[in-house]
């Protein structure tokens, strides 16, 4: 399943992108850029257009704060929500309790796709693969629905049968930008990705609908 990332801080621009997408071919990701600047209006607009919504806020705080924050978000028409797995088991368990009784799935971010091995070694004293593996352990123990990890760690994720995968860092072709660990849509799907997140390659396209359709066909 394709998830199109809407990272705009202007309602008119964000809604224009959504108007050119097809709810039969993708979900929509509302991240912190859009949510913090536009607010819930963009969520309700997206839902009214028939899209399933992935609210990607990457919550990371003490357990009670994360639980109360999520309790304030579950009234929105969302299907998925993210937290940082590095917040620990107690925080992740609190997040799962907050969505109990709803159909909202919680995904834990393992390691940001902008991080290289050098970065994770400096921050966590582990390679990227080692950090992702440890976060997968914690996610499983916490009963999370799934994780967010780069396509390069999909092999590690698919060994964990209880976890779904959301895979950012998807590009039409390999390019130099702030995403370090990237892959094409077909490569990621072939490796077992459940959801692939695509932003700029679609949203910055001259023909958003055509580009989405081409990507959709490429992974069927």
N, C-alpha and C positions, 0 to 999 in steps of 0.2 A: 504493500500500500504506500502510495506517495503522500507525503505531508509537505505542503507548501508553506514556507516560513514567511510571515508578514512582519518585517522589521522596519516599520515606518512610524514616524512620530506625528503624522498629519492624517486626520481622519479621511479627508478627501482622497489623498493618494492611496491610503490603505484600502478604502472601500472600492476605489477604481480597480485595484488589482483583484480584489475578491470578485467583482462583477465579471471579470474576464476568466475566472476559473470555472471548473465543472465539478459539482459535488459528487458526480458518479465516478470521477477519476482521481479524486484526492481529498484529503482532510486539510485543515488549515491550522497552522501553528501560530498562536499569539504569544509572543515572548515579552520580555520585560520592557523592550523599547516601546512597543505599541501599547502595552497595558499601562505602563507607568505614565505615559504622556497623554494617551487618548482616554484611558479608563474603560469601564465595563461596556460603554457604548459599542466598542468595536467587537466585543464578544457577542452581544445581542444582535448586531447587524449581520455578523457571520452566520449565526445560528438561524436567523430569519431567511437567509439565502439557502438553507438546507445542508450546511456543512457540519460534519463532526469536528469538534474543536479540541486541540491539544494545547493546554495552557502551560507554557514553558517558563516558569518563574524561578526554577532551581533554588528552592527554599533551603536555607542553611542557618539554623539557629538552635537555641536550646529546645529540648523536646516540647515543653509546654507551649512555647511561642509558636512553633511549627504547627502543633495540633490546633491551637486556636485560630491561627491564620487560615489553615485549610478548612476549618469549620465555617469560616467566613466566606470561603470561596465555593463551597459545594452547592450553593443555591444557583450558581451560574450554570448555563447549559454547556458543560464541558464533559469530555470523555476521558481525558488523561491529564496528569499533572506531574511535574518533576520536583524532586528534592535532590540534594547532594548526598550521595552514599557516604561520603567522608564525614557526615554529621554523626555517624555512629548508629549502633543497633537501637539504642533507646529512642533516638530521634526518629528513625525510620519506623519503628513499631508504633510510636505515637501518631505518625502520619497515617499509617494503615488503620488505626483506631478511628481517626477523624473521618475517613471515608466509609467506615462500616455502615452497611445498609444502603449504600448508593452503588451505582454501576461505574463509578470513576476509578480508573486504574492509576496506581502510583508507580512511577519509574525513577530509579536512582541514577544520577549522573556518576559515572565511574571516573573518567579523566577527560577534561575538556579537549576537544580536537585541536585546539591551538597549542597544546603542550607537546613538546618534543621529549625524547629520552633525556636530554640534558636538563630540561625543565623539571621533569618528574624526579630525576635523581637529586636535584638541588632542593626541591620542595619536600618530597616524601622519602628520600634516600632509597628509592626503588626505580627500576626501569618502568617504562609505561606498561609493559605487559605484566610485570609484577604488581604494580599498583592496581591495574584493572582486575587481576585475579583476586587480590585481597578484597576489593570492593564487591566483587561477585560473591565471595564467601559471606560477607556481611549482609548483602541484599537477600541471599537465600535464607539466612538465619532469621532475617526480619520479616520474611513472608511477602516481600515486594512482588508486584506483578511483573516487573521487568526492569531493564536497565537501559541507559543511554551510553553508547560507546562508539568509538570510531570504527569504520569498516575494517581496519587492520586488526582489531581485536574480536571480530565476529566469530572466529574459530573458538576462542575461549568461551564466549557467551553461549554458543550453540551446544556446548558440552553440558550446560546447566539446563536441564529439560524443563524446570519450573519457571524459567525466566523468558519473557518476551524481549525483543530487541528493537530499540529505536536507534537508527544509524544516521547521524549527521555527517558533515564532511563529504557530501556528494557533489560531484562536478561532472559536467558533460565531457570534459577532457581535463587532464592534469594541468594545473596552473599554479602560479605563485601568488598566494594571498595570505590572510591571517590564519587559514586552516592548514595545519601541517600534515595531518594524517587523513588523506582524501582518497576517493575512489569513484569510478563511474557508476551510474545506477545499475546497469546490468551486472557489473562485477559484484556489487554489494548483494543484490538479490540472489545471484548464483551461490554466494557464500552463506545464504540463509537468513538475510535480514528480514524481519517482519514488517518494519516500517522504515522508509528512507526519507530523510528530511532534505528538501531542496529549496534554497532561497533565491539568491541572486541570478543563477542561470535561468530561472523562470521569471521572477518578478522584474528583472531588469531587461527582459527580452523585448524586442520590438513588436512581437506578436505573442503575447502571453498564452493565449488559448492554444495556438498552434504548437508552441514549445512544450506545453504540458501534454498535449495529445501525442506528440512525438516520443516523449519520455515514457508515457503510459504504454504506448505500443512496443517500445523497446524492451520492456520488462515482462511482457506477457508470454 
